[in-house]
Amino acid sequence: MGRLMTEGGRPAPRLAVKRWWSSIRPSDRGALRTDAVAGLPVAIGGVPDGMAASVLAGVNPVHGLYASLVAPIAGGMTSSTRLMVVTTTSAAALAAGSSLAPVDPTKRTEALFLLTLLAGAIMVAAGLLRLGRYTRFVSHSVMTGFLTGVAVNILFSQLNYLTGVPSEGGVALRRAIHVVTHPGLFDWPTLVTGLVAIAILLALRRGPVASYASIVALAVPTIALQILGTAGVVRVGDVGEIPAGLPLPHLPSLSAFSLDVVAGAFAVAAIVLVQGAGVSESAPNPDGTAADPNRDFIAQGAGNLAAGLYRGQPVGGSVGQTALNRSAGAVGRWASVAAGVWMLIILALFSSLVKVVPMTTLAAVLIVAAYGALRWGRVITVWQAGPSSQIALVSTFVATLWLPIAAAVGIGVTLSLLLQLNTELMDLKVVRLVPLEDGHFEEAAVPGHLESRGVVLLDVYGSMLYAGSRTIERHLPDPTGADTPVVIVRLRGRSTFGSTALVVVAGYADRVAAAGGHLFLSGVSGPVLATLERSGRIDLKNKVTVFEADAIVGHSSEAAYRAGEAWLDEHAEDEES
């Protein structure tokens, strides 16, 4: 009693699980074996990437490994983009580290877990609310400026680790300036070790072993230092204790809750969701089925919830790991799941070796990855697009360098909305449609003033929301001084009508009526008509007549034009009588 039942009497939760399993189960054993093999290089590549991401977040590198263990499994089991790997990303790690910089170092780890859980909850909520369509409102120029700033920030932030110079406070750019202006503070064994790692990465980045370049760049210098016994080079174990074994579920303490944590969670969620949409576009499903951005939101949220619960850090759809997954021959979602399982095996067998890895080699991995993430061609394309794109690019880039990432994300979102509004206003236009003898309409300039006893048909291009309606108001012909004018405004294709548009149309209808004329609205959709009737703001009985749109383009405008002419004839007869 009381259980939710479905057709056939089967419990709804059981049916939901069955449908979910049918959507993710392997197509055949051969595909499953292929994905299991493809997951191994992804897991191996995830070791240096996960540890390096923790360096960016300012926490023990083991937390990046924990995230790289559970997030690919949770994300792979729920994503719509089957080849997308949900794991640690540099942008998410940098955003988390920037947000938690003011937090007491003794509480930063717990705050990171809490931030990760909150970010996951925000992503799941975004998916359930079907907000995936809104990612397109983040402009290309803003995203390019932000990602370029993130890459440059990563480069600057790792110079301390690469050279062994003690870190100074402030933003990454300021710390980088301190490093390059104090060469006497360089620890030369540390710098040489880091440069050797960079040389290995550059030498192996192309060719058959490119997938393992990062792990080789960590292993070779680590082994060399163990043999040579060079003192003074900071290892991972010097940064924090590396727990033995695998992580257990852990709920972070609520004492770590703060506004910085909340702001960081929203910043991470925004970055991850937009980047995830880009990953989805770059990795289409092999069978040609379209990806669902809302389901991918939920998948990335599930990855963060799992990471936060198992002592991990923020994760998202990874461009690099997804590309590696595809190049390794993955055919479905189980490659990502296999990568998590392989990571579990790697941690179970080799976790004790993590503590001897030099921190400078992790800095080398980040520096090479950040340099590779700089897309100069994309920057040039945005720059050539014009002043508005240039302003958005430079503003977001500078904000990312000098402000906390959460603030830079907020500026980027605001800029995107302003650019969208500016574009809509620039594209907004009102034209006059003059009927021709063959039944077609010819576009003409809108007259400054309405003509007496004439019919003027106007078409509106662009948005009528907010400022758009006020802009359109200035383009409408002035009825002052006209005698019995008729105006038809074509509204075809509009599914909504805001309060500002209602005020503008009502005010114009009053001005036309004051001149003894009448206003017609043609091409009106059902939802817009319902808004007009419900608002009561517009006099639909005496001042405005509405013609609803139908399937034939221009049909309602033709009908409105004939009705306008008939209205003029009727009023002319009334005046004569």
C-alpha positions as CSV (number, residue, x, y, z in Angstrom):
1,M,0.0,0.0,0.0
2,G,1.1,3.5,-0.7
3,R,3.9,2.5,-3.2
4,L,3.9,4.3,-6.5
5,M,2.7,1.9,-9.2
6,T,2.9,1.9,-12.9
7,E,1.2,0.1,-15.7
8,G,1.2,-3.6,-15.0
9,G,1.5,-3.1,-11.3
10,R,5.3,-2.9,-11.3
11,P,6.8,-0.5,-8.7
12,A,7.9,2.8,-10.4
13,P,11.5,2.8,-8.9
14,R,12.1,-0.7,-10.1
15,L,10.9,0.3,-13.6
16,A,13.1,3.4,-13.6
17,V,16.2,1.3,-12.7
18,K,15.3,-1.2,-15.4
19,R,15.0,1.5,-18.0
20,W,18.3,3.1,-16.9
21,W,20.1,-0.2,-17.1
22,S,18.7,-1.0,-20.5
23,S,20.0,2.4,-21.7
24,I,23.6,1.8,-20.4
25,R,24.2,-1.9,-20.7
26,P,27.0,-3.0,-23.0
27,S,25.8,-3.9,-26.5
28,D,28.1,-7.0,-26.6
29,R,31.0,-8.6,-24.9
30,G,33.4,-7.5,-27.6
31,A,32.5,-3.9,-27.0
32,L,32.9,-4.3,-23.2
33,R,36.4,-5.8,-23.7
34,T,37.4,-3.0,-26.0
35,D,36.2,-0.4,-23.4
36,A,38.0,-2.2,-20.6
37,V,41.3,-2.0,-22.5
38,A,40.7,1.6,-23.5
39,G,40.1,2.6,-19.9
40,L,43.7,1.7,-18.9
41,P,45.6,4.5,-20.6
42,V,42.9,6.9,-19.3
43,A,43.6,5.7,-15.8
44,I,47.3,6.0,-16.2
45,G,47.0,9.5,-17.6
46,G,44.7,10.3,-14.7
47,V,47.4,9.8,-12.1
48,P,49.6,12.9,-13.0
49,D,46.5,14.9,-14.0
50,G,44.7,14.2,-10.7
51,M,47.8,15.0,-8.6
52,A,48.5,18.1,-10.6
53,A,44.9,19.3,-10.2
54,S,45.2,19.0,-6.4
55,V,48.3,21.2,-6.6
56,L,46.1,23.9,-8.3
57,A,43.4,23.4,-5.6
58,G,46.0,23.8,-2.9
59,V,45.4,20.4,-1.2
60,N,47.1,17.1,-0.8
61,P,47.6,15.5,-4.3
62,V,45.9,12.3,-3.1
63,H,42.5,14.0,-3.3
64,G,42.8,14.4,-7.0
65,L,43.5,10.7,-7.3
66,Y,40.5,9.9,-5.2
67,A,38.4,12.1,-7.5
68,S,39.9,10.3,-10.5
69,L,38.8,7.0,-9.1
70,V,35.1,7.6,-8.3
71,A,34.1,10.4,-10.7
72,P,34.7,8.5,-14.0
73,I,32.5,5.6,-12.7
74,A,29.6,7.8,-11.5
75,G,29.8,10.1,-14.6
76,G,30.2,7.2,-17.0
77,M,27.2,5.4,-15.7
78,T,24.9,8.4,-16.1
79,S,26.2,10.6,-19.0
80,S,24.4,11.1,-22.3
81,T,27.7,11.7,-24.1
82,R,29.0,8.2,-23.9
83,L,32.7,8.9,-24.5
84,M,33.0,11.8,-22.1
85,V,35.3,11.2,-19.1
86,V,34.2,13.0,-15.9
87,T,37.4,13.6,-13.9
88,T,39.6,16.4,-12.5
89,T,40.1,19.5,-14.7
90,S,42.5,22.3,-14.4
91,A,39.8,25.0,-14.6
92,A,37.7,23.4,-11.9
93,A,40.7,22.9,-9.7
94,L,41.9,26.5,-10.2
95,A,38.4,27.8,-9.4
96,A,38.2,25.8,-6.2
97,G,41.7,26.8,-5.1
98,S,41.0,30.5,-5.8
99,S,37.7,30.4,-3.9
100,L,39.3,28.6,-0.9
101,A,42.4,30.8,-0.7
102,P,41.0,32.9,2.2
103,V,40.0,29.7,4.2
104,D,42.2,28.7,7.1
105,P,44.7,26.1,5.7
106,T,43.7,23.7,8.6
107,K,40.1,23.7,7.3
108,R,40.8,23.9,3.6
109,T,40.5,20.2,2.9
110,E,37.2,19.8,4.6
111,A,36.0,23.0,2.9
112,L,37.1,21.5,-0.5
113,F,35.0,18.4,0.1
114,L,32.0,20.5,1.0
115,L,32.5,22.7,-2.0
116,T,32.6,19.6,-4.2
117,L,29.4,18.3,-2.8
118,L,27.6,21.6,-3.2
119,A,28.9,22.0,-6.8
120,G,27.6,18.5,-7.5
121,A,24.1,19.3,-6.1
122,I,24.0,22.5,-8.2
123,M,24.8,20.6,-11.3
124,V,22.2,17.9,-10.7
125,A,19.6,20.6,-10.0
126,A,20.6,22.4,-13.2
127,G,20.0,19.1,-15.1
128,L,16.7,18.4,-13.4
129,L,15.5,21.9,-14.2
130,R,16.6,21.4,-17.8
131,L,18.9,24.5,-17.9
132,G,21.2,23.0,-20.5
133,R,19.9,25.3,-23.2
134,Y,21.2,28.3,-21.3
135,T,24.9,27.4,-21.8
136,R,24.6,28.9,-25.3
137,F,24.2,32.3,-23.7
138,V,27.9,32.3,-22.6
139,S,29.5,34.0,-25.6
140,H,32.4,32.5,-27.4
141,S,34.5,35.6,-26.8
142,V,33.9,35.5,-23.0
143,M,34.7,31.8,-22.8
144,T,37.9,32.3,-24.9
145,G,39.0,35.1,-22.6
146,F,38.3,33.1,-19.5
147,L,40.0,29.8,-20.7
148,T,43.0,31.8,-21.9
149,G,43.2,33.5,-18.5
150,V,42.9,30.2,-16.8
151,A,45.8,28.7,-18.9
152,V,48.0,31.7,-18.2
153,N,47.1,31.6,-14.5
154,I,48.2,27.9,-14.4
155,L,51.5,28.8,-16.0
156,F,52.2,31.6,-13.6
157,S,51.0,29.7,-10.5
158,Q,53.5,26.8,-11.1
159,L,56.7,28.8,-11.3
160,N,57.2,28.5,-7.5
161,Y,57.1,24.7,-7.6
162,L,59.2,24.5,-10.7
163,T,62.0,26.7,-9.3
164,G,61.7,25.9,-5.6
165,V,61.2,29.6,-4.8
166,P,59.1,30.0,-1.6
167,S,55.6,31.2,-2.6
168,E,54.6,34.8,-2.0
169,G,51.0,35.8,-1.4
170,G,48.7,37.4,-4.0
171,V,47.5,36.4,-7.4
172,A,49.5,34.1,-9.6
173,L,50.8,36.9,-11.8
174,R,52.3,38.7,-8.8
175,R,53.9,35.4,-7.5
176,A,55.3,34.8,-11.0
177,I,56.9,38.3,-11.1
178,H,58.4,37.6,-7.7
179,V,60.0,34.4,-9.0
180,V,61.5,35.8,-12.2
181,T,62.9,38.8,-10.4
182,H,64.6,36.7,-7.7
183,P,66.8,34.2,-9.5
184,G,69.1,34.0,-6.5
185,L,66.3,32.1,-4.7
186,F,66.2,29.3,-7.3
187,D,66.7,25.8,-6.0
188,W,68.7,24.4,-8.9
189,P,68.2,20.7,-8.3
190,T,64.5,21.4,-8.2
191,L,64.6,23.5,-11.4
192,V,66.7,20.9,-13.2
193,T,64.3,18.1,-12.2
194,G,61.3,20.1,-13.5
195,L,63.0,21.0,-16.7
196,V,63.9,17.3,-17.3
197,A,60.2,16.5,-16.9
198,I,59.2,19.2,-19.3
199,A,61.7,17.9,-21.9
200,I,60.3,14.4,-21.5
201,L,56.7,15.7,-22.0
202,L,57.7,17.7,-25.1
203,A,59.7,14.8,-26.6
204,L,56.9,12.2,-26.1
205,R,53.8,14.4,-26.8
206,R,53.6,12.9,-30.3
207,G,54.0,9.3,-31.3
208,P,52.9,5.9,-30.1
209,V,53.6,6.6,-26.4
210,A,52.0,10.1,-26.2
211,S,49.3,8.7,-23.9
212,Y,51.9,7.8,-21.3
213,A,54.0,10.9,-21.6
214,S,52.9,12.4,-18.3
215,I,53.4,9.2,-16.3
216,V,56.9,8.8,-17.8
217,A,57.7,12.5,-17.0
218,L,56.8,11.7,-13.4
219,A,58.5,8.3,-13.2
220,V,61.9,9.0,-14.7
221,P,62.9,12.1,-12.5
222,T,61.4,10.3,-9.4
223,I,63.6,7.2,-10.0
224,A,66.7,9.4,-10.8
225,L,66.2,11.4,-7.5
226,Q,65.8,8.2,-5.5
227,I,69.1,6.9,-6.9
228,L,71.0,10.1,-6.6
229,G,69.5,11.0,-3.2
230,T,69.3,14.7,-4.1
231,A,68.2,16.6,-1.0
232,G,66.1,19.7,-0.9
233,V,63.7,18.7,-3.7
234,V,60.1,18.9,-2.3
235,R,58.2,15.6,-2.7
236,V,54.5,15.0,-2.5
237,G,54.9,13.4,0.9
238,D,56.4,16.6,2.2
239,V,53.2,18.5,1.3
240,G,50.9,16.2,3.2
241,E,50.4,12.6,4.5
242,I,49.5,10.1,1.8
243,P,47.0,7.6,3.4
244,A,47.5,4.0,2.7
245,G,44.7,2.0,0.9
246,L,41.5,3.3,-0.6
247,P,39.2,6.1,0.5
248,L,36.1,5.4,2.5
249,P,32.9,7.5,2.4
250,H,33.2,10.7,4.4
251,L,30.7,13.5,5.1
252,P,32.6,16.8,5.4
253,S,32.0,18.9,8.5
254,L,29.5,21.7,8.2
255,S,31.8,23.8,10.3
256,A,33.7,24.4,7.0
257,F,30.6,26.1,5.5
258,S,31.2,29.7,4.4
259,L,30.3,32.2,1.7
260,D,33.6,31.5,0.0
261,V,32.6,27.8,-0.2
262,V,29.2,28.7,-1.7
263,A,30.7,31.2,-4.2
264,G,33.3,28.6,-5.2
265,A,30.6,25.9,-5.7
266,F,28.6,28.1,-8.0
267,A,31.8,29.2,-9.9
268,V,32.9,25.5,-10.3
269,A,29.4,24.5,-11.4
270,A,29.3,27.3,-14.1
271,I,32.8,26.4,-15.4
272,V,32.1,22.7,-15.5
273,L,28.8,22.9,-17.1
274,V,30.0,25.2,-19.9
275,Q,33.1,23.1,-20.5
276,G,31.1,19.9,-20.4
277,A,28.9,21.3,-23.2
278,G,32.0,21.8,-25.2
279,V,33.3,18.3,-24.5
280,S,29.9,16.9,-25.6
281,E,30.2,18.7,-28.9
282,S,33.8,17.4,-29.5
283,A,32.9,13.8,-28.7
284,P,29.7,12.8,-30.5
285,N,28.1,9.5,-29.7
286,P,29.5,6.7,-32.0
287,D,26.0,5.6,-33.1
288,G,25.0,9.1,-34.1
289,T,22.4,9.7,-31.3
290,A,22.2,13.2,-30.0
291,A,23.6,14.0,-26.6
292,D,21.2,15.4,-23.9
293,P,23.0,18.4,-22.2
294,N,20.7,18.1,-19.2
295,R,21.6,14.5,-18.6
296,D,25.3,15.4,-19.0
297,F,24.7,18.1,-16.3
298,I,23.3,15.4,-14.0
299,A,26.3,13.1,-14.9
300,Q,28.8,15.7,-14.0
301,G,26.9,16.5,-10.8
302,A,26.9,12.8,-9.9
303,G,30.7,12.7,-10.4
304,N,31.1,15.7,-8.0
305,L,28.8,14.1,-5.4
306,A,30.8,10.9,-5.6
307,A,34.1,12.8,-5.4
308,G,33.0,14.9,-2.5
309,L,31.8,11.9,-0.6
310,Y,35.0,10.0,-1.2
311,R,37.4,12.8,-0.2
312,G,37.9,14.1,-3.7
313,Q,37.9,17.5,-5.4
314,P,35.7,19.1,-8.1
315,V,35.5,17.3,-11.4
316,G,33.9,17.8,-14.8
317,G,33.9,16.7,-18.4
318,S,37.7,16.7,-19.3
319,V,38.7,17.7,-22.7
320,G,42.1,16.0,-22.5
321,Q,40.9,12.7,-20.9
322,T,37.9,12.5,-23.3
323,A,40.3,12.9,-26.3
324,L,42.6,10.2,-24.8
325,N,39.5,8.0,-24.3
326,R,38.6,8.3,-28.0
327,S,42.2,7.8,-29.2
328,A,42.5,4.7,-27.0
329,G,39.6,3.1,-29.0
330,A,36.7,3.5,-26.6
331,V,33.3,2.6,-28.1
332,G,31.0,3.4,-25.2
333,R,30.5,4.6,-21.7
334,W,32.1,1.6,-20.1
335,A,35.6,2.8,-21.0
336,S,35.1,5.7,-18.5
337,V,33.9,3.2,-15.9
338,A,36.8,0.9,-16.6
339,A,39.2,3.9,-16.1
340,G,37.8,4.3,-12.6
341,V,38.3,0.6,-11.9
342,W,41.8,0.7,-13.2
343,M,42.6,3.7,-11.0
344,L,41.3,1.8,-8.0
345,I,43.8,-1.0,-8.8
346,I,46.6,1.5,-9.3
347,L,45.9,3.1,-6.0
348,A,45.6,-0.2,-4.2
349,L,49.0,-1.4,-5.5
350,F,51.1,1.8,-5.8
351,S,49.7,4.4,-3.4
352,S,52.8,4.2,-1.3
353,L,54.9,5.4,-4.3
354,V,52.9,8.6,-4.7
355,K,54.7,10.4,-1.8
356,V,58.1,10.2,-3.4
357,V,57.0,12.1,-6.6
358,P,58.8,15.5,-6.8
359,M,56.3,18.4,-6.7
360,T,58.3,20.1,-9.5
361,T,57.4,17.3,-11.9
362,L,53.7,18.0,-11.2
363,A,54.3,21.6,-12.0
364,A,56.0,20.5,-15.2
365,V,52.9,18.5,-16.2
366,L,50.6,21.6,-15.5
367,I,52.9,24.0,-17.4
368,V,53.0,21.9,-20.5
369,A,49.2,21.2,-20.4
370,A,48.4,24.9,-19.8
371,Y,50.7,25.9,-22.7
372,G,48.9,23.4,-24.9
373,A,45.6,24.8,-23.9
374,L,46.3,28.2,-25.3
375,R,44.4,28.5,-28.5
376,W,46.0,31.5,-30.3
377,G,43.9,30.8,-33.4
378,R,40.7,31.1,-31.5
379,V,41.9,34.3,-29.8
380,I,42.8,35.8,-33.2
381,T,39.4,34.8,-34.6
382,V,37.6,36.5,-31.7
383,W,39.8,39.6,-32.0
384,Q,38.9,40.0,-35.7
385,A,35.2,39.8,-34.9
386,G,35.0,43.5,-33.8
387,P,35.1,45.9,-30.8
388,S,32.4,44.2,-28.7
389,S,34.2,40.8,-28.9
390,Q,37.5,42.4,-28.2
391,I,36.2,44.1,-25.1
392,A,34.6,40.9,-23.8
393,L,37.9,38.9,-24.5
394,V,40.2,41.4,-22.8
395,S,37.9,42.1,-19.9
396,T,37.4,38.5,-19.0
397,F,41.1,37.7,-19.5
398,V,42.2,40.5,-17.2
399,A,39.5,39.6,-14.6
400,T,40.7,36.0,-14.6
401,L,44.3,37.1,-14.0
402,W,43.6,39.7,-11.2
403,L,40.5,38.5,-9.5
404,P,39.3,35.4,-7.7
405,I,37.9,32.9,-10.3
406,A,34.4,33.2,-8.8
407,A,34.4,36.9,-9.5
408,A,35.8,36.4,-13.0
409,V,33.1,33.9,-13.7
410,G,30.5,36.4,-12.5
411,I,32.0,39.1,-14.8
412,G,32.0,36.6,-17.7
413,V,28.4,35.7,-17.3
414,T,27.4,39.4,-16.9
415,L,29.4,40.3,-20.0
416,S,27.7,37.5,-22.0
417,L,24.3,38.7,-21.1
418,L,25.2,42.3,-22.0
419,L,26.7,41.2,-25.3
420,Q,23.5,39.2,-26.0
421,L,21.4,42.3,-25.2
422,N,23.6,44.5,-27.3
423,T,23.5,42.2,-30.2
424,E,19.7,42.0,-30.1
425,L,19.4,45.8,-30.0
426,M,21.8,46.1,-32.9
427,D,19.8,43.6,-34.9
428,L,16.5,45.2,-34.0
429,K,14.7,46.9,-36.9
430,V,11.2,48.1,-37.9
431,V,10.3,48.1,-41.6
432,R,7.2,49.0,-43.5
433,L,5.5,46.3,-45.7
434,V,3.9,47.8,-48.8
435,P,1.4,45.5,-50.6
436,L,2.1,44.8,-54.3
437,E,-0.4,43.9,-57.0
438,D,0.8,40.2,-57.1
439,G,-0.1,39.8,-53.5
440,H,3.5,40.0,-52.1
441,F,4.8,42.7,-49.8
442,E,7.8,45.1,-50.5
443,E,9.9,46.3,-47.6
444,A,10.3,50.1,-47.3
445,A,11.5,52.6,-44.8
446,V,9.2,53.5,-41.9
447,P,7.7,57.0,-42.2
448,G,8.5,59.4,-39.4
449,H,4.8,60.4,-39.2
450,L,1.6,58.5,-39.9
451,E,-0.3,59.5,-43.0
452,S,-4.0,60.5,-42.6
453,R,-6.6,58.0,-43.6
454,G,-4.0,55.5,-44.7
455,V,-3.0,52.0,-43.7
456,V,0.6,51.3,-42.6
457,L,1.8,47.7,-42.1
458,L,4.9,47.4,-40.0
459,D,7.1,44.3,-39.4
460,V,9.4,44.1,-36.4
461,Y,12.8,42.3,-36.5
462,G,14.5,41.5,-33.2
463,S,13.6,41.0,-29.6
464,M,10.7,42.9,-27.9
465,L,11.9,42.1,-24.4
466,Y,13.0,44.8,-22.0
467,A,15.1,47.4,-23.8
468,G,14.1,46.0,-27.2
469,S,10.5,47.2,-26.7
470,R,11.7,50.7,-25.8
471,T,13.9,50.8,-28.8
472,I,11.0,49.7,-31.1
473,E,8.9,52.4,-29.5
474,R,11.3,55.0,-30.9
475,H,11.0,53.5,-34.4
476,L,7.2,53.6,-34.6
477,P,5.8,56.4,-36.8
478,D,4.4,59.3,-34.8
479,P,0.6,59.6,-35.0
480,T,0.6,63.2,-33.9
481,G,-1.2,65.4,-36.5
482,A,-2.5,62.5,-38.5
483,D,-6.3,62.1,-39.1
484,T,-7.8,58.7,-38.7
485,P,-4.6,56.6,-39.2
486,V,-4.6,52.8,-39.3
487,V,-1.4,50.9,-38.1
488,I,-0.8,47.2,-38.4
489,V,2.1,45.7,-36.4
490,R,3.1,42.2,-37.4
491,L,4.2,40.0,-34.5
492,R,4.6,36.6,-36.2
493,G,7.0,34.2,-34.6
494,R,6.8,35.6,-31.0
495,S,5.8,33.2,-28.3
496,T,6.1,35.6,-25.4
497,F,5.2,39.1,-24.6
498,G,6.7,40.9,-21.7
499,S,5.4,43.6,-19.5
500,T,7.5,46.3,-21.2
501,A,6.1,45.3,-24.6
502,L,2.6,45.4,-23.1
503,V,3.2,49.0,-21.9
504,V,4.7,50.1,-25.2
505,V,1.8,48.6,-27.3
506,A,-0.8,50.0,-25.0
507,G,0.7,53.4,-25.1
508,Y,1.0,53.4,-28.8
509,A,-2.6,52.2,-29.2
510,D,-3.7,55.2,-27.0
511,R,-1.8,57.6,-29.2
512,V,-3.2,56.2,-32.4
513,A,-6.7,56.2,-31.0
514,A,-6.3,59.9,-29.9
515,A,-5.7,60.7,-33.5
516,G,-9.0,58.9,-34.4
517,G,-7.2,55.8,-35.7
518,H,-7.0,52.2,-34.8
519,L,-4.2,49.6,-34.2
520,F,-4.2,46.1,-35.5
521,L,-1.9,43.3,-34.4
522,S,-1.3,40.5,-36.9
523,G,0.5,37.1,-36.7
524,V,-0.3,36.9,-33.0
525,S,0.4,33.4,-31.5
526,G,-1.9,31.7,-29.0
527,P,0.4,32.3,-26.0
528,V,0.8,36.1,-26.8
529,L,-3.0,36.5,-27.3
530,A,-3.5,34.8,-23.9
531,T,-1.1,37.3,-22.4
532,L,-2.9,40.3,-24.0
533,E,-6.3,39.1,-22.8
534,R,-5.0,38.2,-19.3
535,S,-3.2,41.5,-18.7
536,G,-6.2,43.8,-19.3
537,R,-3.6,46.5,-20.1
538,I,-4.6,46.8,-23.8
539,D,-8.1,47.7,-24.9
540,L,-8.9,44.9,-27.2
541,K,-12.5,46.1,-27.8
542,N,-12.1,49.7,-28.9
543,K,-8.5,50.5,-29.7
544,V,-6.8,47.2,-30.8
545,T,-7.9,44.3,-33.0
546,V,-5.9,41.1,-33.0
547,F,-5.5,38.7,-35.9
548,E,-4.1,35.3,-34.9
549,A,-1.4,33.6,-36.9
550,D,-2.1,30.5,-38.9
551,A,0.1,28.1,-40.9
552,I,0.1,30.3,-44.0
553,V,2.8,33.0,-43.7
554,G,1.4,36.4,-44.3
555,H,-2.2,35.3,-44.3
556,S,-3.1,37.1,-41.0
557,S,-1.3,40.3,-42.2
558,E,-3.2,40.3,-45.4
559,A,-6.5,39.8,-43.5
560,A,-5.5,42.7,-41.1
561,Y,-4.7,44.9,-44.1
562,R,-8.1,44.3,-45.7
563,A,-9.7,44.9,-42.3
564,G,-7.8,48.2,-41.9
565,E,-9.1,49.4,-45.2
566,A,-12.6,48.3,-44.4
567,W,-12.3,50.1,-41.0
568,L,-11.3,53.3,-42.9
569,D,-14.2,53.0,-45.3
570,E,-16.7,52.5,-42.5
571,H,-15.5,55.5,-40.6
572,A,-15.5,57.6,-43.8
573,E,-19.2,56.7,-44.3
574,D,-20.0,57.5,-40.7
575,E,-18.5,61.0,-41.1
576,E,-20.5,61.6,-44.3
577,S,-23.7,60.5,-42.7
